[in-house]
Each structure stands twice: as structure tokens, then as C-alpha cells.
Amino acid sequence: MTEETKLDIPQVSPGDTVNVSFKIIEGGKERLQGFEGVVIKVRRGADGGNFTVRKVVSGIGVERTFPFLSPRIAKIDVLQHAKVRRAKLYYLRGLSTKKARLREKREEKTTAE
């Protein structure tokens, strides 16, 4: 295993709402900045793959692509899972706020009797 391989990457899939904390270097200082939004695309490959997160700020859609194995990513928190039927959620780009809502994926709990 190399140093750049990360072991704490959670399972991210399209439709998940995630908060990605990544390192920003301004001048000589380094700080963490969060980017919270919906995962619209996941690409897996030999290079580790990447995922694209979309959020809306002041009515304008902002998308950012993060490599899974980037040393600048401090952590990825999965806040919510959504039930989607597509691998790429590009259709969210053309929808406004209420229409762009995704249904939450609920897991049924079985009771052991």
C-alpha cells in the first residue's frame, strides 16, 4: 500500500447528500472548507476514480469534482442516502429547488424474535 491510498473512504453513490471537507491553502496558511451537496456522478477506475457533487448557492448551481484518492480531501461525511434509478443524475441541472428533491432511502429494520 502506498501513502496516498486512503482506507476511510465511505461508500458514496449517486443521490447521496455528502459533506466533503477539503484543504485550502491561502498564502502560507492551510484550512478546511466544506462542500455539501448531492452526488450526481461517480466514476470508478484504475486511478481511484472521482465523484461530482452539486449544490445550489444563491440560485446558481455549483458543481465540483473530487478525486477519491486526493490528499487534499480530509474527510467525506455521508449525510443522507436517496432512492434514485439512474447512475448519473444530470437531470438535476435543469430542475429548480422543490422539483430537485430526491426521496430518502429508508432501510427497514428487522426485529429478531
VOVEX-346797 format. One record per residue (C-alpha): x, z, y; residue number from 1; residue in one letter. Coordinates in steps of 0.1 Angstrom, whole numbers. Layout:
// residues N
[site [X; Z; Y]; NUM; 'A']
...
END
This chain:
// residues 113
[site [0; 0; 0]; 1; 'M']
[site [12; -8; 35]; 2; 'T']
[site [9; 13; 65]; 3; 'E']
[site [-17; -10; 81]; 4; 'E']
[site [-42; -6; 52]; 5; 'T']
[site [-70; 17; 61]; 6; 'K']
[site [-88; 37; 35]; 7; 'L']
[site [-115; 53; 56]; 8; 'D']
[site [-134; 21; 64]; 9; 'I']
[site [-171; 27; 57]; 10; 'P']
[site [-194; 1; 41]; 11; 'Q']
[site [-206; -20; 70]; 12; 'V']
[site [-233; -46; 65]; 13; 'S']
[site [-254; -68; 89]; 14; 'P']
[site [-281; -49; 106]; 15; 'G']
[site [-263; -16; 107]; 16; 'D']
[site [-260; 2; 140]; 17; 'T']
[site [-224; 13; 144]; 18; 'V']
[site [-202; 31; 169]; 19; 'N']
[site [-167; 17; 169]; 20; 'V']
[site [-141; 39; 186]; 21; 'S']
[site [-110; 18; 195]; 22; 'F']
[site [-78; 25; 215]; 23; 'K']
[site [-75; 11; 250]; 24; 'I']
[site [-41; 11; 267]; 25; 'I']
[site [-42; 12; 305]; 26; 'E']
[site [-8; 14; 322]; 27; 'G']
[site [11; 40; 302]; 28; 'G']
[site [-20; 59; 290]; 29; 'K']
[site [-40; 55; 259]; 30; 'E']
[site [-76; 65; 255]; 31; 'R']
[site [-105; 59; 231]; 32; 'L']
[site [-135; 38; 241]; 33; 'Q']
[site [-167; 35; 221]; 34; 'G']
[site [-187; 3; 215]; 35; 'F']
[site [-222; 10; 200]; 36; 'E']
[site [-244; -19; 188]; 37; 'G']
[site [-258; -38; 159]; 38; 'V']
[site [-236; -56; 134]; 39; 'V']
[site [-246; -93; 134]; 40; 'I']
[site [-219; -107; 112]; 41; 'K']
[site [-195; -95; 85]; 42; 'V']
[site [-167; -117; 73]; 43; 'R']
[site [-146; -106; 44]; 44; 'R']
[site [-114; -123; 34]; 45; 'G']
[site [-78; -120; 22]; 46; 'A']
[site [-67; -109; 57]; 47; 'D']
[site [-91; -79; 55]; 48; 'G']
[site [-120; -96; 73]; 49; 'G']
[site [-138; -87; 105]; 50; 'N']
[site [-172; -78; 119]; 51; 'F']
[site [-191; -86; 151]; 52; 'T']
[site [-211; -60; 170]; 53; 'V']
[site [-237; -69; 196]; 54; 'R']
[site [-251; -47; 223]; 55; 'K']
[site [-272; -53; 255]; 56; 'V']
[site [-258; -39; 288]; 57; 'V']
[site [-279; -43; 319]; 58; 'S']
[site [-299; -71; 303]; 59; 'G']
[site [-269; -91; 293]; 60; 'I']
[site [-258; -94; 256]; 61; 'G']
[site [-222; -84; 248]; 62; 'V']
[site [-206; -92; 215]; 63; 'E']
[site [-172; -80; 203]; 64; 'R']
[site [-154; -89; 171]; 65; 'T']
[site [-133; -62; 154]; 66; 'F']
[site [-108; -67; 125]; 67; 'P']
[site [-113; -42; 97]; 68; 'F']
[site [-76; -35; 94]; 69; 'L']
[site [-68; -33; 131]; 70; 'S']
[site [-45; -4; 141]; 71; 'P']
[site [-65; -1; 174]; 72; 'R']
[site [-96; 10; 156]; 73; 'I']
[site [-97; 48; 155]; 74; 'A']
[site [-130; 52; 135]; 75; 'K']
[site [-162; 35; 126]; 76; 'I']
[site [-194; 55; 125]; 77; 'D']
[site [-225; 40; 109]; 78; 'V']
[site [-254; 55; 127]; 79; 'L']
[site [-283; 36; 111]; 80; 'Q']
[site [-290; 11; 83]; 81; 'H']
[site [-316; -17; 89]; 82; 'A']
[site [-335; -38; 64]; 83; 'K']
[site [-326; -74; 70]; 84; 'V']
[site [-330; -105; 49]; 85; 'R']
[site [-301; -126; 64]; 86; 'R']
[site [-263; -124; 62]; 87; 'A']
[site [-258; -135; 98]; 88; 'K']
[site [-282; -122; 125]; 89; 'L']
[site [-276; -148; 151]; 90; 'Y']
[site [-313; -150; 158]; 91; 'Y']
[site [-310; -117; 177]; 92; 'L']
[site [-292; -136; 205]; 93; 'R']
[site [-325; -152; 215]; 94; 'G']
[site [-347; -122; 214]; 95; 'L']
[site [-355; -96; 241]; 96; 'S']
[site [-354; -59; 237]; 97; 'T']
[site [-386; -50; 218]; 98; 'K']
[site [-385; -81; 197]; 99; 'K']
[site [-349; -75; 187]; 100; 'A']
[site [-357; -42; 169]; 101; 'R']
[site [-348; -40; 132]; 102; 'L']
[site [-367; -20; 106]; 103; 'R']
[site [-348; 11; 94]; 104; 'E']
[site [-338; 11; 57]; 105; 'K']
[site [-352; 42; 41]; 106; 'R']
[site [-339; 54; 8]; 107; 'E']
[site [-364; 71; -15]; 108; 'E']
[site [-353; 104; -28]; 109; 'K']
[site [-360; 111; -64]; 110; 'T']
[site [-366; 147; -75]; 111; 'T']
[site [-351; 159; -107]; 112; 'A']
[site [-376; 180; -125]; 113; 'E']
END
